[in-house]
Amino acid sequence: MARRCEHFGQVGQVTPGAKGCEECLKTGGRWVHLRLCETCGHVGCCDSSPNRHATKHFQATSHPVIKSFEPGEGWGYCYVDDLFVEAL
């Protein structure tokens, strides 16, 4: 049986807060890939980046779902349920 996640159903339209990782832009940091919080529009860097700001944003806010903020990618991930979907 496929795992289900109630959080994906709560995803709405959000406006990205920046064109790059918000914290890295402020501090001069660098990122590898970007993630968009599907609750508030925060843009953070991925866990392959030195500062892992997308995960830190989840830990600080409990906003459960992120989406890739890379051109041509539409996958999503729920931190709470540790569940990946190919299209969000």
C-alpha positions in Angstrom: 0.0 0.0 0.0 1.3 3.4 -0.9 2.1 5.8 1.9 -0.1 8.9 2.1 0.6 12.4 3.3 -2.1 14.8 4.4 0.3 17.8 4.2 0.5 17.7 0.3 -3.3 18.4 0.3 -2.7 21.6 2.2 -0.3 23.1 -0.4 -1.5 26.3 -2.0 0.0 29.0 -4.3 2.9 30.8 -2.7 5.1 33.7 -3.8 8.8 33.0 -3.5 10.5 35.4 -1.0 13.7 35.7 -3.1 15.4 34.4 -6.3 18.1 32.6 -4.2 18.5 31.3 -0.7 17.3 34.1 1.6 19.8 33.5 4.3 22.7 32.9 2.0 21.9 36.1 0.1 22.1 38.0 3.4 25.3 36.5 4.7 27.2 36.0 1.4 26.8 32.2 1.7 26.6 29.8 -1.3 24.1 27.1 -2.2 23.9 24.0 -4.4 20.1 23.8 -5.1 17.1 25.7 -3.9 13.9 24.7 -2.1 10.6 26.6 -1.8 8.5 26.4 1.3 5.0 25.6 0.2 3.5 27.2 3.3 5.1 30.7 3.2 7.3 31.0 0.1 10.6 31.0 1.9 13.5 30.1 -0.4 16.2 28.1 1.3 19.2 26.0 0.2 19.2 22.2 0.1 20.9 19.7 2.4 23.8 19.4 -0.1 24.5 23.1 0.5 26.8 24.1 3.4 24.1 25.8 5.5 21.0 23.6 4.8 18.7 26.6 5.2 15.6 24.8 3.8 15.8 22.2 6.6 16.6 24.8 9.2 13.5 26.7 8.1 11.4 23.6 8.6 12.9 23.0 12.1 12.2 26.6 13.1 8.6 26.8 11.6 7.3 23.3 11.3 6.2 24.1 7.7 6.0 20.6 6.3 6.3 20.7 2.5 9.0 22.0 0.2 9.2 22.0 -3.6 12.3 22.1 -5.7 12.9 25.7 -6.8 15.1 24.6 -9.7 14.1 25.3 -13.3 12.3 22.3 -14.8 11.8 20.4 -11.6 8.4 20.0 -9.9 9.0 17.4 -7.2 8.0 17.9 -3.6 9.0 16.6 -0.2 7.2 16.4 3.2 9.6 16.6 6.1 7.0 15.4 8.6 6.2 12.2 6.8 9.6 11.8 5.1 7.8 11.4 1.8 8.9 12.4 -1.7 6.5 13.0 -4.7 7.7 13.4 -8.3 5.1 16.1 -9.1 3.6 18.6 -6.7 
